[in-house]
Amino acid sequence: MKYIMFQGTSSNAGKTLTVAALCNLLARKGYRVTPFKSQNMSLNSYTTRDNDEMSIAQVMQAEAADIEPNCHMNPILLKPKGDFTSQVIVQGKPAGDMRFDEYQDGFREEALKAIHESLDILKEDYDITLIEGAGSPAEINMYDKDLANMLIARITDADVILVADIDRGGVFASIVGTYFLLPEEDQKRIKAIIINKFRGNADVLKSGIEKVEELIGVPIIGIVPYAENLNVPEEDSASLSTHHFTENQKITIGTLRLPRIANFTDIDPLDYEPDVGIKLVDIYDDFEGIDALIIPGTRNTVHDIEELKKSGAFEKIQKLSEKIPIFGICGGYQMLGNKIIDESHLESNYGTVDALGLLDMETEFGQIEKVVKQSQATVIGDSILGFKKDTEVTGYELHEGITHLAENQKPFLKVSKGNGNDKDGIYDGAITGTVCGTYFHGIFHNFEFRRNFTDMLRIKKGLEPLGLTNDDFKDAKRVNYDQLGDLYAENIDMDFINKLLEE
């Protein structure tokens, strides 16, 4: 096994996309290559084929390499819940909620054991592991507690390539500062540097590059342009500020930017629909100019419903439901009911709270263990939202809480595989008029389901429906991964990478 590790001078420097690009390039050359991130903190996660939970970033990197994602590519996932507490996911399974100090002091050895095990398992199937670091390796206040950067480089004896973000400014200082804050043994591991997110003429960087190479003795092997038009899944909500969305289209679908938004990649396929643009709607916005509203997942349903009340968005959404379709996914679905019952205070200290009251149902926490499953179902009946009876859908479930529908409330899906609303796994979701919700993440990744919904919006706007032509999202996804790989192949020294692999 050959290991190359990509560490950043900061968070959001471009490590995730760099690993994805090289996974794509090396896989296309015939290498058996896998991504790996020992510890990831993210609210965007995914359920694997084995019903394990892992970060969406490593899923994206696996897709770029055209391999099936599995939890050993991300053995430790931390999902922040607030108050310095995170849910800790170990090799795909919940290990409990822990404060940061509890995790660092009491769980570190357990986490390290899982990391070693996962590395050994990946070694059985792959020749090359491209490792992504977390944040910066030069966080000197946490260096002795590091589980994601130089410790992993030492464990795997990996060569390290440092990725630096020039878009935020100060790129040369960040490179030199990072290098000299590291112990000498770790400085020796850094074999090259990639400057990422550059806009402009690279010639202006020449003198700065020469000075940096002179100071630290490490070559800068590439300057990667800022990729304005690439549209690949993002790792966390921080990236939403730079995410590429197509606005000003004939149809605008609003996506509510909840304070603790999670799994916002659910909306990605809609952005590929002709005539359709995506608009991120803050909870303090006026909600004007949208033809439908999607309320996505959240890591804390109770907290976010209370934030909707404080911001005034609560009443705005209730009034909006009389005019346009409202669709909730997972936590967003739970918000559409009458109440959220949390007497055990698993979500927050609020306890039981009133929800939007748009669907006749209640959600209760503490009655079932966390549901982590890939799921299948069929739409129960035709609806004015365009959904057709017996349309098959797949998705994945990542939720805590059980949802009880009132006797007269119509469920949305009949479940053939998965959990849905309750432990019996018979029905999922609910629908009343133009308000609908489901626990199925990824439901809009189903082409027929998605096209039926967007054709309904087209007809409402006086446009011609497109019908079941071709799946633009599925086609574009592979193209985007290949374009990402090509971008790096054209702008970094791949001969240098190949030499590292040969060594």
C-alpha positions as CSV (number, residue, x, y, z in Angstrom):
1,M,0.0,0.0,0.0
2,K,1.2,3.5,-0.9
3,Y,-0.1,6.4,1.1
4,I,-0.1,10.1,0.0
5,M,-1.6,12.6,2.5
6,F,-3.1,16.0,1.7
7,Q,-3.1,18.5,4.5
8,G,-4.2,22.1,4.4
9,T,-2.9,25.4,5.7
10,S,-6.5,25.9,6.9
11,S,-10.0,24.5,6.9
12,N,-11.7,24.7,3.5
13,A,-8.3,25.0,1.7
14,G,-9.4,22.5,-0.9
15,K,-8.2,19.2,0.5
16,T,-11.4,17.4,-0.2
17,L,-11.6,18.3,-3.8
18,T,-7.8,17.7,-4.3
19,V,-8.2,14.1,-3.0
20,A,-11.4,13.6,-5.1
21,A,-9.5,14.9,-8.2
22,L,-6.5,12.6,-7.7
23,C,-8.8,9.6,-6.9
24,N,-10.5,10.2,-10.2
25,L,-7.2,10.6,-12.2
26,L,-5.5,7.6,-10.6
27,A,-8.6,5.4,-11.0
28,R,-8.8,6.3,-14.7
29,K,-5.2,5.1,-15.0
30,G,-6.2,1.8,-13.6
31,Y,-5.0,2.1,-10.1
32,R,-7.0,0.6,-7.2
33,V,-7.2,3.8,-5.2
34,T,-9.3,4.7,-2.1
35,P,-9.9,7.9,-0.2
36,F,-9.4,8.0,3.6
37,K,-10.1,10.5,6.3
38,S,-9.4,9.2,9.8
39,Q,-11.6,11.8,11.6
40,N,-14.1,14.1,10.1
41,M,-16.4,16.7,11.7
42,S,-19.4,17.2,9.4
43,L,-23.2,17.4,9.4
44,N,-23.4,16.0,5.9
45,S,-23.4,12.2,6.1
46,Y,-24.6,9.2,4.1
47,T,-25.8,5.7,4.7
48,T,-23.7,3.0,2.9
49,R,-24.9,-0.2,1.3
50,D,-24.0,-1.9,4.6
51,N,-26.2,0.6,6.5
52,D,-23.2,2.4,8.0
53,E,-23.0,6.1,8.4
54,M,-20.0,8.1,7.0
55,S,-19.2,11.6,5.8
56,I,-20.6,12.7,2.5
57,A,-17.1,14.0,1.6
58,Q,-15.5,10.6,1.5
59,V,-18.6,9.3,-0.4
60,M,-17.9,11.9,-3.0
61,Q,-14.3,11.0,-3.2
62,A,-15.2,7.3,-3.6
63,E,-17.6,8.2,-6.4
64,A,-14.9,10.2,-8.1
65,A,-12.8,7.0,-8.0
66,D,-15.8,5.0,-9.2
67,I,-15.8,2.7,-6.2
68,E,-18.5,1.8,-3.6
69,P,-18.1,3.9,-0.4
70,N,-17.7,2.2,2.9
71,C,-17.4,3.4,6.5
72,H,-13.7,2.4,6.7
73,M,-12.9,5.3,4.4
74,N,-14.0,7.5,7.3
75,P,-13.8,5.5,10.6
76,I,-14.5,8.5,12.9
77,L,-17.3,10.9,12.2
78,L,-18.1,13.7,14.6
79,K,-21.6,15.3,14.2
80,P,-21.9,18.6,16.2
81,K,-25.1,18.9,18.3
82,G,-24.3,22.2,20.1
83,D,-22.9,23.1,23.5
84,F,-19.5,21.6,22.5
85,T,-21.2,18.2,22.2
86,S,-21.0,15.9,19.2
87,Q,-22.5,12.6,18.3
88,V,-19.5,10.2,17.7
89,I,-19.9,7.7,14.9
90,V,-17.3,4.9,14.9
91,Q,-16.9,2.7,11.8
92,G,-20.5,3.6,10.8
93,K,-22.2,3.1,14.2
94,P,-23.2,5.6,16.9
95,A,-20.9,5.4,19.9
96,G,-22.7,8.1,21.9
97,D,-22.8,11.9,22.5
98,M,-19.6,13.3,23.9
99,R,-18.3,16.7,24.9
100,F,-15.0,17.6,23.3
101,D,-13.0,17.0,26.5
102,E,-14.7,13.7,27.1
103,Y,-13.9,12.6,23.6
104,Q,-10.3,13.7,23.7
105,D,-9.5,12.4,27.2
106,G,-11.7,9.3,27.4
107,F,-12.2,8.0,23.9
108,R,-9.0,8.8,22.1
109,E,-7.5,5.3,22.4
110,E,-10.8,3.7,21.2
111,A,-10.9,6.1,18.2
112,L,-7.2,5.3,17.4
113,K,-7.9,1.6,17.5
114,A,-10.7,2.0,15.0
115,I,-8.5,4.1,12.7
116,H,-5.8,1.3,12.7
117,E,-8.5,-1.3,12.0
118,S,-10.0,0.6,9.1
119,L,-6.6,1.2,7.5
120,D,-5.8,-2.5,7.7
121,I,-9.2,-3.4,6.1
122,L,-8.7,-0.9,3.2
123,K,-5.2,-2.4,2.6
124,E,-6.9,-5.7,1.5
125,D,-8.6,-4.1,-1.5
126,Y,-6.6,-1.1,-2.6
127,D,-3.1,-0.3,-3.7
128,I,-3.1,3.4,-3.1
129,T,-4.7,5.4,-0.2
130,L,-5.1,9.1,-0.6
131,I,-5.5,10.5,2.9
132,E,-7.3,13.8,3.6
133,G,-6.2,15.7,6.7
134,A,-8.5,18.0,8.8
135,G,-8.1,21.7,9.3
136,S,-4.4,22.5,9.7
137,P,-1.6,20.3,10.9
138,A,-0.1,23.3,12.7
139,E,-2.8,23.7,15.4
140,I,-0.1,23.9,18.0
141,N,-2.7,24.1,20.9
142,M,-4.0,20.7,19.9
143,Y,-0.9,19.0,18.4
144,D,-0.7,16.3,21.1
145,K,-4.4,15.4,20.6
146,D,-4.2,15.2,16.8
147,L,-6.1,12.3,15.2
148,A,-6.3,13.6,11.7
149,N,-3.0,15.0,10.5
150,M,0.6,14.3,11.2
151,L,-0.2,11.4,13.6
152,I,-1.9,9.6,10.7
153,A,1.0,10.5,8.4
154,R,3.4,8.8,10.8
155,I,1.2,5.8,11.3
156,T,1.0,5.2,7.5
157,D,4.5,6.6,6.7
158,A,2.8,8.9,4.2
159,D,4.3,11.5,2.0
160,V,2.5,14.8,2.7
161,I,1.4,17.4,0.1
162,L,0.3,20.7,1.6
163,V,-2.7,22.4,0.1
164,A,-3.0,26.2,0.4
165,D,-6.0,28.5,-0.4
166,I,-4.9,31.6,-2.2
167,D,-8.5,33.0,-2.5
168,R,-8.7,34.2,1.1
169,G,-5.3,36.0,0.9
170,G,-2.0,35.5,2.7
171,V,-1.2,32.3,0.9
172,F,2.6,32.6,1.2
173,A,2.5,33.4,4.9
174,S,0.2,30.5,5.5
175,I,2.5,28.1,3.7
176,V,5.7,29.2,5.5
177,G,3.9,29.6,8.9
178,T,2.5,26.1,8.7
179,Y,5.8,24.6,7.7
180,F,7.8,26.2,10.5
181,L,5.2,25.5,13.2
182,L,5.7,21.8,12.6
183,P,8.4,19.7,14.4
184,E,11.4,18.9,12.2
185,E,10.4,15.2,11.8
186,D,7.0,16.3,10.3
187,Q,8.5,19.1,8.2
188,K,10.5,16.3,6.4
189,R,7.2,14.6,5.5
190,I,6.1,17.5,3.4
191,K,7.2,16.8,-0.1
192,A,5.2,19.4,-2.1
193,I,2.7,22.2,-2.1
194,I,-0.3,22.9,-4.2
195,I,-1.8,26.4,-4.3
196,N,-5.5,26.2,-4.8
197,K,-8.4,28.5,-5.8
198,F,-6.4,31.0,-7.9
199,R,-8.0,33.7,-10.0
200,G,-5.8,35.5,-12.5
201,N,-2.5,35.3,-14.2
202,A,-0.2,32.8,-12.4
203,D,2.9,34.8,-13.6
204,V,2.4,37.3,-10.8
205,L,3.1,34.6,-8.3
206,K,6.5,33.7,-9.7
207,S,8.7,35.7,-7.3
208,G,6.7,34.7,-4.3
209,I,6.9,31.0,-5.2
210,E,10.6,31.2,-5.6
211,K,11.0,32.9,-2.2
212,V,8.8,30.3,-0.5
213,E,10.7,27.4,-2.1
214,E,14.0,29.0,-1.0
215,L,12.7,29.4,2.6
216,I,11.4,25.9,3.2
217,G,13.1,23.8,0.5
218,V,9.8,22.3,-0.7
219,P,8.6,22.7,-4.4
220,I,5.2,24.2,-5.3
221,I,4.0,21.7,-7.9
222,G,0.8,23.3,-9.0
223,I,-1.5,26.3,-9.1
224,V,-5.1,25.2,-9.5
225,P,-7.6,27.8,-10.8
226,Y,-10.8,28.6,-9.0
227,A,-13.3,26.2,-10.5
228,E,-16.4,28.4,-10.9
229,N,-18.5,26.0,-12.8
230,L,-17.8,22.6,-11.2
231,N,-20.7,21.4,-9.2
232,V,-19.8,18.5,-6.9
233,P,-21.2,17.6,-3.4
234,E,-19.8,19.8,-0.6
235,E,-18.6,18.6,2.8
236,D,-20.3,21.0,5.3
237,S,-22.5,24.0,5.6
238,A,-19.5,26.4,5.6
239,S,-19.2,25.7,1.9
240,L,-22.7,26.9,1.2
241,S,-21.5,30.5,1.0
242,T,-19.4,29.5,-2.1
243,H,-21.6,26.7,-3.4
244,H,-22.5,27.1,-7.1
245,F,-26.3,27.5,-7.5
246,T,-28.1,28.5,-10.6
247,E,-30.4,31.3,-9.8
248,N,-32.6,33.6,-12.0
249,Q,-34.1,30.7,-13.9
250,K,-37.8,30.4,-14.9
251,I,-38.6,28.4,-11.8
252,T,-37.0,29.1,-8.4
253,I,-36.9,26.5,-5.6
254,G,-36.1,28.0,-2.3
255,T,-34.0,25.9,0.2
256,L,-34.3,27.0,3.8
257,R,-30.9,27.6,5.3
258,L,-31.5,26.3,8.8
259,P,-29.0,27.2,11.6
260,R,-28.0,23.5,11.9
261,I,-28.6,22.5,8.3
262,A,-27.5,19.0,7.5
263,N,-27.4,16.8,4.3
264,F,-28.1,19.8,2.1
265,T,-26.7,17.7,-0.8
266,D,-30.3,16.4,-1.0
267,I,-31.1,19.5,-3.2
268,D,-28.2,19.0,-5.6
269,P,-30.2,17.1,-8.3
270,L,-32.7,19.9,-8.6
271,D,-30.0,22.3,-9.6
272,Y,-29.5,20.3,-12.8
273,E,-33.1,20.5,-13.8
274,P,-33.7,22.7,-16.9
275,D,-35.5,25.9,-16.1
276,V,-34.9,25.4,-12.4
277,G,-32.7,27.6,-10.1
278,I,-31.9,27.1,-6.4
279,K,-32.1,29.9,-4.0
280,L,-30.8,29.6,-0.4
281,V,-33.3,31.3,1.9
282,D,-32.1,32.5,5.2
283,I,-34.5,32.3,8.1
284,Y,-34.5,36.1,8.3
285,D,-35.3,36.5,4.6
286,D,-38.6,37.6,3.2
287,F,-39.3,34.3,1.2
288,E,-40.3,36.3,-1.9
289,G,-39.9,35.1,-5.4
290,I,-39.8,31.3,-4.9
291,D,-42.1,28.7,-6.5
292,A,-41.6,26.0,-3.9
293,L,-39.8,25.7,-0.5
294,I,-37.7,22.8,0.6
295,I,-36.9,22.4,4.3
296,P,-33.9,20.2,4.5
297,G,-32.4,18.1,7.3
298,T,-31.0,19.5,10.5
299,R,-28.8,18.1,13.3
300,N,-31.2,19.5,15.9
301,T,-34.8,19.7,15.0
302,V,-36.0,21.2,18.2
303,H,-33.4,23.9,18.3
304,D,-34.0,25.0,14.7
305,I,-37.8,25.1,15.1
306,E,-37.4,27.5,18.0
307,E,-35.0,29.5,15.9
308,L,-37.7,29.7,13.2
309,K,-40.1,31.2,15.8
310,K,-37.5,33.8,17.0
311,S,-36.7,34.9,13.4
312,G,-40.4,35.2,12.3
313,A,-39.9,32.5,9.7
314,F,-42.3,30.2,11.5
315,E,-45.3,32.3,10.6
316,K,-44.0,33.1,7.1
317,I,-43.7,29.4,6.3
318,Q,-47.2,28.8,7.6
319,K,-48.6,31.5,5.3
320,L,-46.5,30.4,2.4
321,S,-48.0,27.0,2.5
322,E,-51.2,28.4,1.3
323,K,-49.5,29.6,-1.9
324,I,-46.7,27.3,-2.9
325,P,-45.5,23.7,-2.3
326,I,-43.6,23.0,0.9
327,F,-41.4,19.8,1.0
328,G,-39.6,18.7,4.2
329,I,-36.8,16.1,4.4
330,C,-35.9,14.3,7.6
331,G,-35.6,17.1,10.3
332,G,-37.5,19.4,7.9
333,Y,-40.2,16.8,7.7
334,Q,-40.5,16.6,11.5
335,M,-40.9,20.4,11.6
336,L,-44.0,20.1,9.4
337,G,-46.0,18.3,12.2
338,N,-48.0,19.6,15.2
339,K,-45.5,18.8,17.9
340,I,-42.0,17.6,18.5
341,I,-41.9,15.7,21.8
342,D,-38.5,15.5,23.5
343,E,-39.2,14.9,27.2
344,S,-35.8,13.2,27.6
345,H,-34.1,16.3,26.3
346,L,-32.1,14.4,23.7
347,E,-32.3,17.3,21.2
348,S,-32.2,20.3,23.6
349,N,-33.4,21.6,26.9
350,Y,-36.7,22.9,25.4
351,G,-38.5,19.6,25.8
352,T,-41.8,19.4,23.9
353,V,-42.4,22.2,21.4
354,D,-45.0,23.2,18.9
355,A,-44.1,22.6,15.2
356,L,-45.5,24.2,12.1
357,G,-48.8,22.3,12.1
358,L,-48.9,21.8,8.4
359,L,-49.2,18.0,8.7
360,D,-51.3,16.2,11.2
361,M,-48.6,14.2,13.1
362,E,-46.2,14.3,16.0
363,T,-42.6,13.3,16.3
364,E,-41.2,11.8,19.5
365,F,-37.6,11.4,20.4
366,G,-36.2,8.7,22.7
367,Q,-38.5,5.8,21.5
368,I,-36.2,4.2,19.0
369,E,-32.4,4.0,18.4
370,K,-31.0,6.1,15.6
371,V,-32.1,4.8,12.2
372,V,-29.3,4.3,9.7
373,K,-30.5,2.5,6.6
374,Q,-30.7,2.5,2.8
375,S,-34.4,2.4,1.9
376,Q,-36.8,1.8,-0.9
377,A,-40.5,2.6,-1.3
378,T,-43.3,3.5,-3.7
379,V,-45.5,6.6,-3.8
380,I,-48.9,5.7,-2.4
381,G,-51.1,7.9,-4.6
382,D,-51.2,10.6,-7.2
383,S,-51.0,14.2,-5.8
384,I,-51.4,17.8,-6.9
385,L,-47.6,18.1,-6.3
386,G,-47.1,15.9,-9.4
387,F,-46.1,12.7,-7.7
388,K,-47.5,9.6,-9.4
389,K,-48.8,6.5,-7.7
390,D,-46.4,3.5,-7.7
391,T,-43.4,5.6,-8.6
392,E,-40.4,3.8,-7.1
393,V,-37.9,5.7,-5.0
394,T,-34.7,4.9,-3.1
395,G,-32.9,6.9,-0.5
396,Y,-31.2,6.6,2.8
397,E,-32.4,7.3,6.4
398,L,-30.4,9.0,9.1
399,H,-32.8,10.0,11.9
400,E,-33.6,9.9,15.5
401,G,-37.3,10.1,16.5
402,I,-40.4,8.3,15.6
403,T,-43.3,10.0,13.8
404,H,-46.9,9.2,14.6
405,L,-49.5,10.2,12.0
406,A,-53.0,11.1,13.1
407,E,-55.8,8.7,11.9
408,N,-56.8,10.9,9.0
409,Q,-53.3,11.9,7.9
410,K,-52.3,10.3,4.6
411,P,-48.8,8.8,4.5
412,F,-46.7,9.5,1.5
413,L,-44.7,6.3,0.8
414,K,-45.2,2.6,1.2
415,V,-41.9,1.2,2.5
416,S,-40.4,-2.0,1.0
417,K,-37.0,-1.6,2.7
418,G,-36.1,0.7,5.6
419,N,-37.7,2.2,8.6
420,G,-39.8,5.1,7.6
421,N,-42.1,6.7,10.2
422,D,-42.0,3.9,12.7
423,K,-40.2,0.7,13.7
424,D,-42.7,-1.4,11.8
425,G,-41.4,0.1,8.5
426,I,-44.7,0.1,6.7
427,Y,-45.1,3.8,5.7
428,D,-42.9,6.8,5.4
429,G,-43.7,10.5,5.2
430,A,-47.0,12.3,5.0
431,I,-48.8,14.5,2.5
432,T,-51.7,17.0,2.7
433,G,-52.4,19.2,-0.4
434,T,-49.3,21.0,-1.3
435,V,-47.4,20.1,1.9
436,C,-45.3,16.9,1.9
437,G,-42.4,15.4,3.8
438,T,-40.3,12.2,4.1
439,Y,-37.4,10.7,6.0
440,F,-35.8,9.6,2.8
441,H,-32.6,11.6,2.2
442,G,-31.7,11.6,-1.5
443,I,-35.3,11.3,-2.7
444,F,-34.8,13.9,-5.4
445,H,-31.9,11.8,-6.7
446,N,-34.7,9.6,-8.2
447,F,-35.1,11.0,-11.7
448,E,-38.8,10.1,-12.3
449,F,-39.8,11.4,-8.9
450,R,-37.8,14.6,-9.4
451,R,-39.1,15.2,-12.9
452,N,-42.7,14.7,-11.9
453,F,-42.3,17.4,-9.2
454,T,-40.5,19.9,-11.4
455,D,-42.9,19.3,-14.3
456,M,-45.7,20.2,-11.9
457,L,-43.9,23.5,-11.2
458,R,-43.4,24.1,-14.9
459,I,-47.1,23.7,-15.7
460,K,-48.0,26.1,-12.9
461,K,-45.7,28.7,-14.5
462,G,-47.2,28.2,-17.9
463,L,-44.2,26.2,-19.2
464,E,-44.2,23.0,-21.2
465,P,-43.5,19.8,-19.1
466,L,-40.3,18.0,-20.1
467,G,-41.5,14.5,-19.4
468,L,-39.1,11.5,-18.7
469,T,-36.3,12.4,-21.1
470,N,-32.8,11.9,-19.7
471,D,-31.4,12.2,-16.2
472,D,-29.3,15.4,-16.4
473,F,-28.0,15.0,-12.8
474,K,-26.8,11.4,-13.2
475,D,-25.0,12.2,-16.5
476,A,-23.5,15.5,-15.2
477,K,-22.2,13.9,-12.0
478,R,-19.7,11.7,-13.8
479,V,-18.8,14.4,-16.2
480,N,-18.1,16.8,-13.3
481,Y,-15.8,14.2,-11.6
482,D,-13.9,13.8,-14.8
483,Q,-13.6,17.5,-15.3
484,L,-12.4,17.9,-11.7
485,G,-9.7,15.3,-12.4
486,D,-8.8,17.0,-15.7
487,L,-8.5,20.4,-14.0
488,Y,-5.8,19.0,-11.6
489,A,-4.1,17.1,-14.4
490,E,-3.7,20.3,-16.4
491,N,-2.4,22.4,-13.5
492,I,-0.2,20.3,-11.2
493,D,2.9,18.3,-11.9
494,M,1.5,14.8,-12.2
495,D,5.0,13.4,-12.9
496,F,5.9,14.5,-9.4
497,I,2.9,12.5,-8.0
498,N,3.8,9.5,-10.1
499,K,7.4,9.6,-8.7
500,L,6.0,9.5,-5.2
501,L,3.9,6.5,-6.1
502,E,6.9,4.7,-7.7
503,E,9.0,5.3,-4.6
